[in-house]
Amino acid sequence: MTKKYSVRIDKKWCKGCEICVVLCPVDILFIGDDRKVDVSDEDKCIGCLQCEYHCPDFAIFINPKEES
């Protein structure tokens, strides 16, 4: 079974720099109409943490989902 992750974005802190969008290896991040990052399909997140590690505004958080 593949581990699942939650992707939380703090829209107050996000300035829409697109660093996370460029770094995401599974292309699930994009810039929405509000010029802030958004997630297209959280279930495809592999938990690599590249977006979280490189966000200059500390606006994105990746956490393991609880297994049910």
Backbone atoms as SQL, in Angstrom:
CREATE TABLE atoms (id INTEGER PRIMARY KEY, chain TEXT, resi INTEGER, resn TEXT, atom TEXT, x REAL, y REAL, z REAL);
INSERT INTO atoms VALUES
  (1, 'A', 1, 'MET', 'N', 0.838, -1.192, 0.000),
  (2, 'A', 1, 'MET', 'CA', 0.000, 0.000, 0.000),
  (3, 'A', 1, 'MET', 'C', 0.883, 1.255, 0.000),
  (4, 'A', 2, 'THR', 'N', 0.547, 2.231, -0.826),
  (5, 'A', 2, 'THR', 'CA', 1.288, 3.470, -0.916),
  (6, 'A', 2, 'THR', 'C', 0.875, 4.407, 0.202),
  (7, 'A', 3, 'LYS', 'N', 1.849, 5.026, 0.817),
  (8, 'A', 3, 'LYS', 'CA', 1.568, 5.981, 1.882),
  (9, 'A', 3, 'LYS', 'C', 0.936, 7.233, 1.286),
  (10, 'A', 4, 'LYS', 'N', -0.032, 7.791, 1.979),
  (11, 'A', 4, 'LYS', 'CA', -0.729, 8.988, 1.514),
  (12, 'A', 4, 'LYS', 'C', -0.311, 10.190, 2.356),
  (13, 'A', 5, 'TYR', 'N', -0.342, 11.354, 1.731),
  (14, 'A', 5, 'TYR', 'CA', 0.070, 12.581, 2.398),
  (15, 'A', 5, 'TYR', 'C', -1.000, 13.659, 2.238),
  (16, 'A', 6, 'SER', 'N', -1.067, 14.535, 3.229),
  (17, 'A', 6, 'SER', 'CA', -1.930, 15.702, 3.104),
  (18, 'A', 6, 'SER', 'C', -1.058, 16.897, 2.738),
  (19, 'A', 7, 'VAL', 'N', -1.592, 17.753, 1.922),
  (20, 'A', 7, 'VAL', 'CA', -0.889, 18.949, 1.479),
  (21, 'A', 7, 'VAL', 'C', -1.691, 20.142, 1.973),
  (22, 'A', 8, 'ARG', 'N', -1.099, 20.918, 2.883),
  (23, 'A', 8, 'ARG', 'CA', -1.787, 22.092, 3.422),
  (24, 'A', 8, 'ARG', 'C', -1.034, 23.338, 2.991),
  (25, 'A', 9, 'ILE', 'N', -1.789, 24.291, 2.470),
  (26, 'A', 9, 'ILE', 'CA', -1.208, 25.550, 2.002),
  (27, 'A', 9, 'ILE', 'C', -1.809, 26.691, 2.808),
  (28, 'A', 10, 'ASP', 'N', -0.950, 27.497, 3.395),
  (29, 'A', 10, 'ASP', 'CA', -1.399, 28.676, 4.125),
  (30, 'A', 10, 'ASP', 'C', -1.445, 29.832, 3.127),
  (31, 'A', 11, 'LYS', 'N', -2.626, 30.122, 2.654),
  (32, 'A', 11, 'LYS', 'CA', -2.805, 31.137, 1.604),
  (33, 'A', 11, 'LYS', 'C', -2.419, 32.541, 2.073),
  (34, 'A', 12, 'LYS', 'N', -2.459, 32.781, 3.383),
  (35, 'A', 12, 'LYS', 'CA', -2.045, 34.090, 3.904),
  (36, 'A', 12, 'LYS', 'C', -0.552, 34.314, 3.671),
  (37, 'A', 13, 'TRP', 'N', 0.220, 33.253, 3.738),
  (38, 'A', 13, 'TRP', 'CA', 1.674, 33.364, 3.620),
  (39, 'A', 13, 'TRP', 'C', 2.167, 33.200, 2.187),
  (40, 'A', 14, 'CYS', 'N', 1.434, 32.465, 1.368),
  (41, 'A', 14, 'CYS', 'CA', 1.874, 32.183, -0.004),
  (42, 'A', 14, 'CYS', 'C', 1.867, 33.467, -0.834),
  (43, 'A', 15, 'LYS', 'N', 2.997, 33.724, -1.521),
  (44, 'A', 15, 'LYS', 'CA', 3.061, 34.894, -2.398),
  (45, 'A', 15, 'LYS', 'C', 3.009, 34.511, -3.873),
  (46, 'A', 16, 'GLY', 'N', 2.819, 33.203, -4.145),
  (47, 'A', 16, 'GLY', 'CA', 2.669, 32.751, -5.528),
  (48, 'A', 16, 'GLY', 'C', 3.951, 32.772, -6.324),
  (49, 'A', 17, 'CYS', 'N', 5.072, 32.477, -5.692),
  (50, 'A', 17, 'CYS', 'CA', 6.373, 32.542, -6.370),
  (51, 'A', 17, 'CYS', 'C', 6.597, 31.386, -7.347),
  (52, 'A', 18, 'GLU', 'N', 5.829, 30.314, -7.224),
  (53, 'A', 18, 'GLU', 'CA', 5.860, 29.145, -8.108),
  (54, 'A', 18, 'GLU', 'C', 7.065, 28.232, -7.921),
  (55, 'A', 19, 'ILE', 'N', 7.886, 28.453, -6.916),
  (56, 'A', 19, 'ILE', 'CA', 9.025, 27.566, -6.672),
  (57, 'A', 19, 'ILE', 'C', 8.528, 26.142, -6.451),
  (58, 'A', 20, 'CYS', 'N', 7.504, 25.979, -5.631),
  (59, 'A', 20, 'CYS', 'CA', 6.974, 24.645, -5.344),
  (60, 'A', 20, 'CYS', 'C', 6.382, 23.987, -6.589),
  (61, 'A', 21, 'VAL', 'N', 5.739, 24.786, -7.431),
  (62, 'A', 21, 'VAL', 'CA', 5.142, 24.271, -8.660),
  (63, 'A', 21, 'VAL', 'C', 6.226, 23.678, -9.566),
  (64, 'A', 22, 'VAL', 'N', 7.327, 24.393, -9.697),
  (65, 'A', 22, 'VAL', 'CA', 8.432, 23.953, -10.549),
  (66, 'A', 22, 'VAL', 'C', 9.102, 22.705, -9.975),
  (67, 'A', 23, 'LEU', 'N', 9.242, 22.633, -8.655),
  (68, 'A', 23, 'LEU', 'CA', 9.964, 21.523, -8.020),
  (69, 'A', 23, 'LEU', 'C', 9.151, 20.246, -7.856),
  (70, 'A', 24, 'CYS', 'N', 7.832, 20.309, -7.893),
  (71, 'A', 24, 'CYS', 'CA', 6.995, 19.129, -7.636),
  (72, 'A', 24, 'CYS', 'C', 7.214, 18.056, -8.707),
  (73, 'A', 25, 'PRO', 'N', 7.747, 16.877, -8.312),
  (74, 'A', 25, 'PRO', 'CA', 8.041, 15.837, -9.302),
  (75, 'A', 25, 'PRO', 'C', 6.803, 15.140, -9.855),
  (76, 'A', 26, 'VAL', 'N', 5.656, 15.288, -9.192),
  (77, 'A', 26, 'VAL', 'CA', 4.432, 14.644, -9.676),
  (78, 'A', 26, 'VAL', 'C', 3.419, 15.656, -10.212),
  (79, 'A', 27, 'ASP', 'N', 3.838, 16.908, -10.356),
  (80, 'A', 27, 'ASP', 'CA', 3.025, 17.969, -10.985),
  (81, 'A', 27, 'ASP', 'C', 1.621, 18.098, -10.417),
  (82, 'A', 28, 'ILE', 'N', 1.493, 18.140, -9.088),
  (83, 'A', 28, 'ILE', 'CA', 0.165, 18.313, -8.487),
  (84, 'A', 28, 'ILE', 'C', -0.075, 19.731, -7.990),
  (85, 'A', 29, 'LEU', 'N', 0.927, 20.582, -8.075),
  (86, 'A', 29, 'LEU', 'CA', 0.789, 21.961, -7.614),
  (87, 'A', 29, 'LEU', 'C', 0.643, 22.893, -8.805),
  (88, 'A', 30, 'PHE', 'N', -0.179, 23.904, -8.650),
  (89, 'A', 30, 'PHE', 'CA', -0.375, 24.901, -9.709),
  (90, 'A', 30, 'PHE', 'C', -0.760, 26.225, -9.069),
  (91, 'A', 31, 'ILE', 'N', -0.668, 27.295, -9.837),
  (92, 'A', 31, 'ILE', 'CA', -1.077, 28.609, -9.369),
  (93, 'A', 31, 'ILE', 'C', -2.531, 28.821, -9.790),
  (94, 'A', 32, 'GLY', 'N', -3.375, 29.074, -8.789),
  (95, 'A', 32, 'GLY', 'CA', -4.805, 29.253, -9.037),
  (96, 'A', 32, 'GLY', 'C', -5.146, 30.676, -9.458),
  (97, 'A', 33, 'ASP', 'N', -6.440, 30.906, -9.621),
  (98, 'A', 33, 'ASP', 'CA', -6.928, 32.220, -10.033),
  (99, 'A', 33, 'ASP', 'C', -6.583, 33.314, -9.027),
  (100, 'A', 34, 'ASP', 'N', -6.393, 32.923, -7.760),
  (101, 'A', 34, 'ASP', 'CA', -6.055, 33.896, -6.717),
  (102, 'A', 34, 'ASP', 'C', -4.554, 34.184, -6.659),
  (103, 'A', 35, 'ARG', 'N', -3.784, 33.627, -7.628),
  (104, 'A', 35, 'ARG', 'CA', -2.324, 33.789, -7.722),
  (105, 'A', 35, 'ARG', 'C', -1.597, 33.161, -6.535),
  (106, 'A', 36, 'LYS', 'N', -2.227, 32.175, -5.917),
  (107, 'A', 36, 'LYS', 'CA', -1.634, 31.408, -4.829),
  (108, 'A', 36, 'LYS', 'C', -1.551, 29.953, -5.274),
  (109, 'A', 37, 'VAL', 'N', -0.654, 29.197, -4.651),
  (110, 'A', 37, 'VAL', 'CA', -0.502, 27.790, -5.018),
  (111, 'A', 37, 'VAL', 'C', -1.732, 27.004, -4.588),
  (112, 'A', 38, 'ASP', 'N', -2.049, 25.987, -5.370),
  (113, 'A', 38, 'ASP', 'CA', -3.178, 25.101, -5.081),
  (114, 'A', 38, 'ASP', 'C', -2.764, 23.681, -5.457),
  (115, 'A', 39, 'VAL', 'N', -3.572, 22.708, -5.037),
  (116, 'A', 39, 'VAL', 'CA', -3.256, 21.295, -5.242),
  (117, 'A', 39, 'VAL', 'C', -4.309, 20.674, -6.150),
  (118, 'A', 40, 'SER', 'N', -3.857, 19.988, -7.206),
  (119, 'A', 40, 'SER', 'CA', -4.800, 19.371, -8.136),
  (120, 'A', 40, 'SER', 'C', -5.245, 17.991, -7.669),
  (121, 'A', 41, 'ASP', 'N', -4.331, 17.195, -7.106),
  (122, 'A', 41, 'ASP', 'CA', -4.683, 15.832, -6.683),
  (123, 'A', 41, 'ASP', 'C', -3.777, 15.397, -5.535),
  (124, 'A', 42, 'GLU', 'N', -4.214, 15.691, -4.324),
  (125, 'A', 42, 'GLU', 'CA', -3.438, 15.394, -3.117),
  (126, 'A', 42, 'GLU', 'C', -3.035, 13.920, -3.024),
  (127, 'A', 43, 'ASP', 'N', -3.862, 13.027, -3.529),
  (128, 'A', 43, 'ASP', 'CA', -3.575, 11.586, -3.441),
  (129, 'A', 43, 'ASP', 'C', -2.341, 11.173, -4.243),
  (130, 'A', 44, 'LYS', 'N', -1.895, 12.008, -5.156),
  (131, 'A', 44, 'LYS', 'CA', -0.704, 11.696, -5.944),
  (132, 'A', 44, 'LYS', 'C', 0.587, 12.171, -5.271),
  (133, 'A', 45, 'CYS', 'N', 0.477, 12.906, -4.163),
  (134, 'A', 45, 'CYS', 'CA', 1.653, 13.407, -3.451),
  (135, 'A', 45, 'CYS', 'C', 2.480, 12.225, -2.949),
  (136, 'A', 46, 'ILE', 'N', 3.802, 12.266, -3.212),
  (137, 'A', 46, 'ILE', 'CA', 4.699, 11.186, -2.798),
  (138, 'A', 46, 'ILE', 'C', 5.465, 11.533, -1.520),
  (139, 'A', 47, 'GLY', 'N', 5.216, 12.711, -0.976),
  (140, 'A', 47, 'GLY', 'CA', 5.854, 13.096, 0.278),
  (141, 'A', 47, 'GLY', 'C', 7.331, 13.398, 0.170),
  (142, 'A', 48, 'CYS', 'N', 7.783, 13.883, -0.960),
  (143, 'A', 48, 'CYS', 'CA', 9.221, 14.164, -1.148),
  (144, 'A', 48, 'CYS', 'C', 9.668, 15.405, -0.363),
  (145, 'A', 49, 'LEU', 'N', 8.720, 16.268, -0.021),
  (146, 'A', 49, 'LEU', 'CA', 8.938, 17.475, 0.786),
  (147, 'A', 49, 'LEU', 'C', 9.714, 18.582, 0.073),
  (148, 'A', 50, 'GLN', 'N', 9.938, 18.462, -1.228),
  (149, 'A', 50, 'GLN', 'CA', 10.668, 19.506, -1.949),
  (150, 'A', 50, 'GLN', 'C', 9.952, 20.851, -1.852),
  (151, 'A', 51, 'CYS', 'N', 8.645, 20.835, -1.956),
  (152, 'A', 51, 'CYS', 'CA', 7.884, 22.084, -1.875),
  (153, 'A', 51, 'CYS', 'C', 8.016, 22.710, -0.489),
  (154, 'A', 52, 'GLU', 'N', 7.895, 21.892, 0.541),
  (155, 'A', 52, 'GLU', 'CA', 7.977, 22.394, 1.915),
  (156, 'A', 52, 'GLU', 'C', 9.379, 22.921, 2.220),
  (157, 'A', 53, 'TYR', 'N', 10.407, 22.182, 1.840),
  (158, 'A', 53, 'TYR', 'CA', 11.789, 22.580, 2.118),
  (159, 'A', 53, 'TYR', 'C', 12.202, 23.865, 1.409),
  (160, 'A', 54, 'HIS', 'N', 11.674, 24.100, 0.210),
  (161, 'A', 54, 'HIS', 'CA', 12.127, 25.237, -0.599),
  (162, 'A', 54, 'HIS', 'C', 11.194, 26.437, -0.581),
  (163, 'A', 55, 'CYS', 'N', 10.076, 26.341, 0.101),
  (164, 'A', 55, 'CYS', 'CA', 9.144, 27.481, 0.156),
  (165, 'A', 55, 'CYS', 'C', 9.780, 28.617, 0.969),
  (166, 'A', 56, 'PRO', 'N', 10.020, 29.778, 0.346),
  (167, 'A', 56, 'PRO', 'CA', 10.648, 30.883, 1.072),
  (168, 'A', 56, 'PRO', 'C', 9.706, 31.522, 2.100),
  (169, 'A', 57, 'ASP', 'N', 8.423, 31.223, 2.012),
  (170, 'A', 57, 'ASP', 'CA', 7.446, 31.824, 2.919),
  (171, 'A', 57, 'ASP', 'C', 6.882, 30.845, 3.944),
  (172, 'A', 58, 'PHE', 'N', 7.400, 29.617, 3.945),
  (173, 'A', 58, 'PHE', 'CA', 6.924, 28.584, 4.884),
  (174, 'A', 58, 'PHE', 'C', 5.404, 28.436, 4.815),
  (175, 'A', 59, 'ALA', 'N', 4.877, 28.404, 3.595),
  (176, 'A', 59, 'ALA', 'CA', 3.434, 28.411, 3.383),
  (177, 'A', 59, 'ALA', 'C', 2.855, 27.047, 3.007),
  (178, 'A', 60, 'ILE', 'N', 3.683, 26.023, 2.865),
  (179, 'A', 60, 'ILE', 'CA', 3.176, 24.715, 2.445),
  (180, 'A', 60, 'ILE', 'C', 3.695, 23.646, 3.402),
  (181, 'A', 61, 'PHE', 'N', 2.787, 22.733, 3.761),
  (182, 'A', 61, 'PHE', 'CA', 3.100, 21.705, 4.747),
  (183, 'A', 61, 'PHE', 'C', 2.638, 20.346, 4.234),
  (184, 'A', 62, 'ILE', 'N', 3.528, 19.370, 4.294),
  (185, 'A', 62, 'ILE', 'CA', 3.219, 18.007, 3.874),
  (186, 'A', 62, 'ILE', 'C', 3.261, 17.122, 5.115),
  (187, 'A', 63, 'ASN', 'N', 2.192, 16.391, 5.344),
  (188, 'A', 63, 'ASN', 'CA', 2.114, 15.498, 6.506),
  (189, 'A', 63, 'ASN', 'C', 1.555, 14.148, 6.095),
  (190, 'A', 64, 'PRO', 'N', 2.055, 13.057, 6.717),
  (191, 'A', 64, 'PRO', 'CA', 1.483, 11.745, 6.433),
  (192, 'A', 64, 'PRO', 'C', 0.025, 11.706, 6.889),
  (193, 'A', 65, 'LYS', 'N', -0.823, 11.068, 6.093),
  (194, 'A', 65, 'LYS', 'CA', -2.217, 10.883, 6.502),
  (195, 'A', 65, 'LYS', 'C', -2.298, 9.689, 7.437),
  (196, 'A', 66, 'GLU', 'N', -3.239, 9.743, 8.331),
  (197, 'A', 66, 'GLU', 'CA', -3.470, 8.619, 9.243),
  (198, 'A', 66, 'GLU', 'C', -3.969, 7.433, 8.447),
  (199, 'A', 67, 'GLU', 'N', -3.386, 6.269, 8.697),
  (200, 'A', 67, 'GLU', 'CA', -3.829, 5.043, 8.019),
  (201, 'A', 67, 'GLU', 'C', -5.093, 4.552, 8.689),
  (202, 'A', 68, 'SER', 'N', -6.088, 4.171, 7.887),
  (203, 'A', 68, 'SER', 'CA', -7.336, 3.686, 8.472),
  (204, 'A', 68, 'SER', 'C', -7.492, 2.187, 8.315);
